[in-house]
Amino acid sequence: MADKLRVGIIGAGRWSKRAHIPGWVRSDLCDLVVICDRDEELAREAAEKFGVPEVMTDAEAMIRRDDLDVIDVCTRDEHGESHEPLTTLAIECGKHVLVEKPVAGDFHRVRELSDLAKSKGLKTKVGLTFRYAPAVQYMFDLVREGKIGTPWLFNGYEQNSQWLNPWYPQDKRLFKEYPTELEKVGTDPDPKKIEMSSLEGYGAPTIDIGLELINDDIEKVVCAMANLVKERRRYNVDDHLERINWDDADMWMGTTKKGYLFSMQTSFVTVGNYPGITAWIYGDKGSLKATLIKDPETHAIQKLEYADGWADPNADANAVKYRELEIPDKYWNPGHQPDDDWDTAFYGCLIQNFLEEIVSGGEKNEGNFEQSARVQELINAADRSHREERWVHLPL
């Protein structure tokens, strides 16, 4: 195309360089023209690595530029300090927006921003990375085609051992000196004051997958959050452990309006490899299981398996077996490279999907703010359930 979309990204940290930036620079539908970060040295290092011509340190000034079509908000957002205000400004300035989760902590605000973007004819996308894994996209299509019959039970797991070691810092940024101005996480030891972390950060993309597969609204949820590793090093510059009361593991379950079941477990102190997602969907004719876990021996990053519940009605029920399915090439993005790790691979599919939606000008827009608001409402409900020790009914 003659006129490519012009993109500006806010954030030049690890996730930006491993996931976001490769997706933009590999696509022939856009030009990544500017990287913005408060740390100019970090921005320049990323720009040099990926051949981006310009860097900035003022995010608001970048968003207000007239020569940008798409804004990517890839910033850390511990307590709602960056995603919501930067996203709001970008939409007000007429830009299509990709933002990391959560868009905002309160689902009502996410819905408001969704409505604002729609009123301006803008497309939105949230970093619900794993719905774009080729195994999951193929899984979605198979369920829609009736491969498992009526989907009626979902089990979702997000588990890895990233923070199992208490000396791994709660805040994994590499500080050069002690960060005196940051608001600390998990300072109140009261179990009911536990700070949400895994439930929102790791649960959101798995909840998103489950909602797409079960194809029904959740009617009520009950949740328990836990802080299993109670003392941890807070920053990389610390030489001691301290009490940090954050959600490093949680479980919740829900029922849908049609009486189906939906369960979730998320944790980053459970032994497992990145990215650590397993999604099972069961129906009245069969089951599909997507595994997004990097195999340390084969280096495979995904697998999709299918079990047919009606393959042989005369067979012993114990003979049911999951068989691996070959994932068609069409589910990969054009910029994919065979040796891509999971973050680069799956996020490249997300970005290509977003660019194609914008360029097409049609109604298609998956993983948008409206869908993210639905996910965030469930997170808000599960959080409330834990604190009030009860079932919480939806809508909130």
Secondary structure as the mmCIF struct_conf table of DSSP 4:
data_model
#
loop_
_struct_conf.conf_type_id
_struct_conf.id
_struct_conf.beg_label_comp_id
_struct_conf.beg_label_asym_id
_struct_conf.beg_label_seq_id
_struct_conf.end_label_comp_id
_struct_conf.end_label_asym_id
_struct_conf.end_label_seq_id
BEND BEND1 ASP A 3 ASP A 3
HELX_LH_PP_P HELX_LH_PP_P1 LYS A 4 LYS A 4
STRN STRN1 LEU A 5 ILE A 10
BEND BEND2 GLY A 13 GLY A 13
HELX_RH_AL_P HELX_RH_AL_P1 ARG A 14 TRP A 15
HELX_RH_PI_P HELX_RH_PI_P1 SER A 16 HIS A 20
HELX_RH_AL_P HELX_RH_AL_P2 ILE A 21 ARG A 26
TURN_TY1_P TURN_TY1_P1 ASP A 28 LEU A 29
STRN STRN2 CYS A 30 CYS A 36
BEND BEND3 ARG A 38 ASP A 39
HELX_RH_AL_P HELX_RH_AL_P3 GLU A 40 PHE A 50
TURN_TY1_P TURN_TY1_P2 GLY A 51 GLY A 51
STRN STRN3 GLU A 54 MET A 56
BEND BEND4 THR A 57 THR A 57
HELX_RH_AL_P HELX_RH_AL_P4 ALA A 59 ILE A 63
TURN_TY1_P TURN_TY1_P3 ARG A 64 ARG A 64
TURN_TY1_P TURN_TY1_P4 ASP A 66 ASP A 67
BEND BEND5 ASP A 69 ASP A 69
STRN STRN4 VAL A 70 VAL A 73
BEND BEND6 GLU A 78 SER A 82
HELX_RH_AL_P HELX_RH_AL_P5 HIS A 83 GLU A 92
TURN_TY1_P TURN_TY1_P5 CYS A 93 GLY A 94
STRN STRN5 HIS A 96 VAL A 99
HELX_LH_PP_P HELX_LH_PP_P2 GLU A 100 GLU A 100
BEND BEND7 LYS A 101 LYS A 101
HELX_LH_PP_P HELX_LH_PP_P3 PRO A 102 PRO A 102
BEND BEND8 VAL A 103 VAL A 103
BEND BEND9 GLY A 105 ASP A 106
HELX_RH_AL_P HELX_RH_AL_P6 PHE A 107 SER A 119
TURN_TY1_P TURN_TY1_P6 LYS A 120 GLY A 121
STRN STRN6 THR A 124 VAL A 126
HELX_RH_3T_P HELX_RH_3T_P1 THR A 129 TYR A 132
BEND BEND10 ALA A 133 ALA A 133
HELX_RH_AL_P HELX_RH_AL_P7 PRO A 134 ARG A 144
TURN_TY1_P TURN_TY1_P7 GLU A 145 ILE A 148
BEND BEND11 GLY A 149 THR A 150
STRN STRN7 PRO A 151 GLN A 159
TURN_TY1_P TURN_TY1_P8 GLN A 162 TRP A 163
BEND BEND12 ASN A 165 ASN A 165
TURN_TY1_P TURN_TY1_P9 PRO A 166 TRP A 167
BEND BEND13 TYR A 168 TYR A 168
BEND BEND14 GLN A 170 ASP A 171
BEND BEND15 ARG A 173 ARG A 173
BEND BEND16 LYS A 176 GLU A 177
TURN_TY1_P TURN_TY1_P10 THR A 180 GLU A 181
BEND BEND17 LEU A 182 LEU A 182
HELX_LH_PP_P HELX_LH_PP_P4 GLU A 183 LYS A 184
BEND BEND18 VAL A 185 VAL A 185
HELX_RH_3T_P HELX_RH_3T_P2 PRO A 191 LYS A 193
HELX_LH_PP_P HELX_LH_PP_P5 ILE A 194 ILE A 194
STRN STRN8 GLU A 195 GLU A 195
HELX_LH_PP_P HELX_LH_PP_P6 MET A 196 MET A 196
HELX_RH_AL_P HELX_RH_AL_P8 SER A 198 GLY A 201
TURN_TY1_P TURN_TY1_P11 TYR A 202 TYR A 202
HELX_RH_AL_P HELX_RH_AL_P9 GLY A 203 ILE A 214
BEND BEND19 ASP A 216 ASP A 216
STRN STRN9 ILE A 218 ALA A 226
BEND BEND20 VAL A 229 VAL A 229
STRN STRN10 GLU A 231 ARG A 232
BEND BEND21 TYR A 235 TYR A 235
TURN_TY1_P TURN_TY1_P12 ASN A 236 VAL A 237
BEND BEND22 HIS A 240 HIS A 240
STRN STRN11 GLU A 242 ARG A 243
STRN STRN12 TRP A 246 TRP A 246
BEND BEND23 ASP A 248 ASP A 248
STRN STRN13 ALA A 249 THR A 256
TURN_TY1_P TURN_TY1_P13 LYS A 257 LYS A 258
BEND BEND24 GLY A 259 GLY A 259
STRN STRN14 LEU A 261 SER A 267
BEND BEND25 PHE A 268 VAL A 271
BEND BEND26 TYR A 274 TYR A 274
STRN STRN15 PRO A 275 GLY A 283
BEND BEND27 ASP A 284 LYS A 285
STRN STRN16 GLY A 286 ILE A 293
TURN_TY1_P TURN_TY1_P14 PRO A 296 THR A 298
STRN STRN17 LYS A 303 ASP A 308
TURN_TY1_P TURN_TY1_P15 GLY A 309 TRP A 310
BEND BEND28 ALA A 311 ALA A 311
TURN_TY1_P TURN_TY1_P16 PRO A 313 ASN A 314
BEND BEND29 ALA A 315 ALA A 315
HELX_RH_3T_P HELX_RH_3T_P3 ALA A 317 ALA A 319
STRN STRN18 ARG A 323 GLU A 324
HELX_LH_PP_P HELX_LH_PP_P7 LEU A 325 PRO A 328
HELX_RH_3T_P HELX_RH_3T_P4 ASP A 329 TYR A 331
BEND BEND30 TRP A 332 TRP A 332
TURN_TY1_P TURN_TY1_P17 PRO A 334 GLY A 335
TURN_TY1_P TURN_TY1_P18 PRO A 338 ASP A 339
HELX_RH_AL_P HELX_RH_AL_P10 TRP A 342 SER A 360
BEND BEND31 GLY A 362 GLU A 363
TURN_TY1_P TURN_TY1_P19 GLU A 366 GLY A 367
HELX_RH_AL_P HELX_RH_AL_P11 PHE A 369 GLU A 388
TURN_TY1_P TURN_TY1_P20 GLU A 389 GLU A 389
BEND BEND32 ARG A 390 ARG A 390
STRN STRN19 VAL A 392 HIS A 393
BEND BEND33 LEU A 394 LEU A 394
#
